[in-house]
Amino acid sequence: MAEFDYDLFVIGAGSGGVRAARVAAAYGARVAVAEEHRVGGTCVIRGCVPKKMLVYGSHFAEDLHDAARYGWELGDIRFDWKTLRDNVNADVDRLEGLYTNTLDNNKVELFHERATVSGPNAVTLAGGRTVSARFILIATGAWPVVPDVPGAEHGITSNEVFYIDELPRRVVIAGAGYIANEFAGIFHALGSKVTVVNRSDQILRGYDEQIRDRLFQISTQKGIEFIFNASFERIEKREDGSLCVHFKDHERCDTDLLLFAIGRSPKTGGLGLEAVGVELNDKGAIVVDEDNRSSVPSIYAVGDVTDRVQLTPVAIREGQAFADTVFGEKPHRVDYGAIPSAVFSNPPMAGVGLTERQAREQFGTVKVFTSDFRAMRNVLAGRTERSLYKLVVHPETDVVLGIHMISPDAPEILQAAAIAVKAGLTKAQFDQTVALHPSMAEELVLMK
């Protein structure tokens, strides 16, 4: 008789958990996964994927407007929110089916219910059954933060925004990080009056300052309003369904939709982790070592629940490394250096490596090269919106330490450029590369 019911029990069927489960099962492990919501996790179900589809949908607003400058006569144009919403959610259903099939095809047992940790090798399901596992992997991700103020229940988060019944006439977005700026661009393009409210005096803290300042400039020119240094006091719901948002240090704001995008916290509450000795940090994240192992040797964790780098591709790599190391006899660790990231704002931002500030703090002086230009598509469309590309270069070795950009298609360009930063290529090697003309990307090899 087997010592444990399973070799691995995964709590959470998001990107990291599914990768770990699939790979471990492929190595011959007996694997089970419990998911209390939907298979696919935040990215697939209520995050990156449906958000990117809304971004695509919102881009048609400007494209259709610009079409006249390119000779197209389109006549009456009308947008229907429900059509976009329902098509997006239908594709999310399709993707959830693919993730479920992946688990089934690898003979991973799936429990559609909540699971908690009841011992170093024990998991208790919501239905009352307790099972044993040689190893337990926590991959429950993170959850949107809602402020503790009266009336906060009248607002929504990124979990619910994909299911709203109508496109709101007015939207207030709390926060100024990547989620806030992405939905600001989406709602504004679709026709809503957008107000972004932040408790500090800047947007996108941690991103390169020149790039984020350019986004702020473009966003305000488009008509998005920003309110800084404002803290929530209370939210009132009126008889007509609209909301009145009161601030401690700013005049009130009326809106039809309030979206909280003030951050995400590791989803560890009620999992029973502390009771079995799993160490959590001051943010509630599971503390793990370089091999994703917690303070309890049989319990591991990957993804946003560890609050290291909250990006889906990172969670997937952590899940892969865990399974390879524990079950595949192929030990390796995730390299967290030079991870590319993007903000799918309008226009989008993308970056990899050190920002100018980070480079100066590390090396004292750095060389900075920029290209400030108007994309060809904007020139003919009559738009004044300008793109900005930036290279941060080591002052002595000439190695490109970071690339940061804001322009149409910036994330698509940055993914390829990130290879150069990861490989430690020099500015001279960029210069030696012949430009691909005419393209926006050619600016990367033409900066002087």
N, C-alpha and C positions, 0 to 999 in steps of 0.2 A: 504494500500500500504506500502511495506517495506521501512524503512527509508534509507537503503543503497541497492545497487545492490547486494553486496556480504557481508558476514560476514568477510571474509578474502580474500585478494588478495596477492598472493605470486609472487614476481618478481625473477625468477631464479628457474629452475627445476633440480637442482643438488641434492645430497644426503640429505642435510639438508632441502631444500625447499620441496622436494617430501615427506619426512617423516612428516614434519609439516602439509602439505596439506592433506595427507592421514588420519592422526590421527584426525585433526580438522574436516574433513568431516565425519569421523566415529562417532564423537560426535554430528553430526547433523548440523554442520555449512555449509552454502553455500560458496563454495570455488572455486576460479579461480586461475590459474597459467599462467604466461607468460614466454616464453623461446625463446630467439632470435637465439639460436644455435640449440643444440640437447638435447633431454631429457636424463637426467642422469648426466650431469655436468662434471666437470674436471675428477673426479676419474674414472667414467665408460667410458667416451668417449675418453679422451685424457690425461689420467694420470695413476693412480695406476693399474687399471685392464689391459689395453693393455701393459703397461710397464712390469708387472709381466709375461705376456705371452711371451714377448720378452726375459725376463730373463730365463724362462724355455727353450726357443728355443736355447739360447746361451749356456746353460749348456751342451747341447749335444756335443759341440765341445770337451770339456775335457773328458766327459764320453766316447765318442767313441774312443778317443786317449788312454784312460786308459784301454779300453776293452781288449786289447791284453794281458795285464798283468793278466787278469782274464781268459785267455784262449780262447777269442773270436777272430776269423779271419773274418774280415768284408769286405775285399777287397777295391775297389775304393769307396771313400766317397766324395760326392759333396753336397754343400749347395746352395740352391736357395732362395734368399732374397724375391722374389715376392711371392713365395708360403707361406712363413711364414707371410709376411705382409698381404696378402689377407685373409688368414685364421684367423688372429687376428682381422682384421677389420670386417670380417663376424660375428665373435662372438660378437663384440661390437654392431653390428646392432641387433643381437638377444637380447642382454641385454637392448638396448634402447627400443625395443619392449615390454619387460617385465615391464620396468619402466612406459611406456605409458599406458600399460594395468592396472597397479596398480592405476593410476590416474582415468582411465575410470571406473574401477570396483567400485571405491569409489565415482563416480559421481562428480569428480572434472573437471571443465571446463578448457580446455587447449587452450591457444592462442599461436600459433607459430609465434610470432613477438615480437619486442622490446617493452618494456613498461617503462615509466618514471613516476616519482611522480610529480603530478601537484597541490597537496594540501594535508593537513593532512589526508584527507579521499578520495583523488582522484588520479586515475591513468589514464594516457593517453597512448593509444596504438599507434604503429607506423602508423596504418591505419587511424588514426584520431579520433577514438572513445574514449570518456572519460567515465570511470565508477567510481562508488563510492564504498567504502568499509569501514566497521566499523573499521577494522584493516588492516594494510599493513605490510607485512613481506618482508624484503630485504634479499635475499639469492643468490646474484650474484657471490659469490666466489672471486677468485683472478685471476690475469692475469700475464703471464711472462713479466719480465722487459727486455727491449732491450736498450743497451747503446746509448747515443746520440753522435754518432761519424759518420763521413762521410763513406758511404758505408755499414752501418749497415743493410740496406735492403737486402743485399746479404746473410745474415745469416738467420737461422731459429730458432725456439724455440721448446719446448716440444709439442706445439700445432700441429706443422707440421711434426715432425720427424717420426710419424707413417705412413706417406703417401709418403715418398721419393721413387723415381722411381728405383734407383739402390743402392746397398750397396757401399758406398764410399771407395776408397782405402786409403784415409787419412782423418782423422777427427780431428778438433780442437774444444775442448769444453771449453767455457768460464765459469768460476765459479768452486767452489770446495765444494759445498754443496751436499745434498743427491741426487738430480737429476743428477748433473754432474758426480758423482762417479758411479751411477747406469748405466748411458749410456756409461760411459767409459768402464765398465766391459762388457756390451752388445756388443758394437762395436769391442772391442779388441778380444773377444772370437769368433766373427763371421769372423774375419780376417782383420779388418781395423787397420791401424797404428794410434794410438790415442795419442793426446797431450792435456793435461789439463792445462789451463792457469788461474791463479788466481792473483788478485791484492794484496793479503796478502801473508804471508809466511806459511800458514797452511791450512789443509783441514778440513772440517766438524767441524767448530767452534761450540762449545757448547756441543759436544759429549765428552765422557770420553777420556782423552788424550792417555792413554795406548792403548785403543782399536783402536782409529783412527790412531795412529802411526803404529800399526800392519797392518792395511789396506794399509797404504802408503807403507810400506816395501814390502808387498806381491804384490801390484800393480806394483811397480817399478821392482820387480823381474820378473814379468810376461812380462814386456816390455812396460808398459804404461809410457809415458814421462810426467813430471810435470815441468811447468815453473811458478815460484813464483815472486811476487813483480813486476808484469807486467801490465801496463795499455794500453788499446787500443788507437791507434792514428787514424787509418783509415783502411778500407778494400777495396781492389781493385779486380775487376773481370777481368780475362784475356779472350782473344778471345776463348781459348779452354774450357771455363767454370770453370776453377779452380780459386781459390782465393789466394790472397797474403795479409796476415794479418800483418799490421805494428803496432809496439808497441812504446810507448814513451821512454821506458827504457830497451829494449831488442831487439835482432836482429829479423828480420821479419820471418814469418813462412808461408810456402806454404801448402795449403790444398784443398781438394775437397768438404768438407762440414764444415761449421762453425755453431756450435750449442750453442746458448746463454742459459745458465742455471745460471744466476747471481742473481736470486731471483724472487719473485712474489709479486705484489702489489694489494691491495684490489680494486675490480672492481666497483668503485663508480662514475667514470667520466661520466658526461652527464646525470645522473639519476634525476637531479633536487632536490637533497636532501638539499643542503645548502639554496636554495631559500625558502624552507618551514620550515627552522629552525633546521634541523637535524645536530647535531654537529659531525664533523669529526676530527680525530687527525692529527698529522703532517705527517702521512703516507697515509692519505686519507681514513683510516678505520672508520667505524661507531662506535662511542662511545656508549656503552650500559651498563646497570646496570646488576646486578646478575640475573635478570629475562629477559634479552635480550631486554629490552625496551630502545629506544633511547631517546634523549632529547625532542622529540615530542611524547606525551603519546600514540598516536594511531599507531605509527610506530615502529616496532621491527626489529631486524636483527640477523641472526645466520650464523655460518660457517666462512669461510676465509675472508669474507667481513668485519668482526669485528677484524681480526688480533689478535686473542687470541691464540688459538692453532690450527695450520693449519693441521688438520688431519681429514679424512673423518668420522671415528667413533665418533669424538667429535662433528662434525657438525650434525650428526644424533641424538646424545643425546640432543644437544641444540634444534633441531627441535621438538623432542619428549617432552622435558620439556616445551617449549613454548606452544605447543598444549594442553598438560595436564593442564598447569596452566591457560591459557586464556579461553579454551573451555571445559575442562574436569572436572573442579573443583577438580583437584588433584595437587595442587601446589607443585613443587619441583624444585631444582636447580642442575645444573651439578657440580659434584665434579671433580675438575681439578688436584687433587693430584695423583701421581704415575700412570701417563698415559704411557703405553708401546709404544715404537716406534721402527722402523727398517729401515735400509738402505739395499736395495736389491742389494748390490754390489757383487763382486766376490772375496772372499767369503762374505756372508752377515753379517751385524752387527745388534745387537738388544740390547735394554736397557730399564730399568725402574727404576724410583726413582732417588736419588741423585747420581751425579758423585762423584768421589773422591774429586775433587776440590771444588765442591759445599758443600760437607759434611764438609770438613775442614774449609771452610769459615763460616759455620753455627755452628759447634761444636768445632772447634779448633783442636782437635785430633780425629782420627778415626782408627778403625781396618780394615785392608785390607787383603783379602785372594784371592789368584790367583791360577789358574791351567793353566799351559802352556804345551800343549801336541800336538801330531800329531794324527789326526783322523785316525782310523783304515783303512778306505777306502783309505786314502792317503798313508799309509804305504805300502800296497800291490801294489798300483799303482806306487810306487817309487817317490812320490811327497814329497818335503821337507816342504811344506806349513804347518804351525803350527797354532793351534787354541788357543784362550786365553779366559778364563772365569774369572770373577772378582766379588767378593762380597764386598760391602762397609758396615761396621757394626758400630753401635753406640758404643762408648767406654765404656759406663756404663750400658746401658739397654740391650745390646747384640742384639737389634733389627736390622734386615737387612734393611738398608736404601736404597740400590740400588744394582741391578744386571746388569752387562754389559758383553757382549760377542761378539766374532767374530769367526765363525766356519760354516761349512756346516749345514744347517737347523737351524741356530741360532734363527730366528724369530719364528719357530714352537715351539721350546723349551721354548723360553722366554715368550710366551703367558701364558703358565701354571705357570711358575715361578712368573709371575707378580701378580698372585693371592696371593702368599705368602707375597710379599712386601706390597700389598694393605691391607692384613689382619694384618700386623705388626708382622709377625712371627720372632722368634729369630734365631741366628746362631745355638744355641743348638738344636732347633727343626729341623733345617736342618740336623744336625749331627745325630739326633735320627732316621732319615728316612733311611731305608735300600736301598742301591744302586740297581738300575736296570742294570744288567750286561749281556753282554757287550753293552754299549751305551755311547754316548758322554754326554748325560744329567746326567749320574751318577756323573760326576765331580762336580756338584752343591752340592752334599751331602758328598763329600770326601775331601774337602779343609781343610787343617790343618794350 
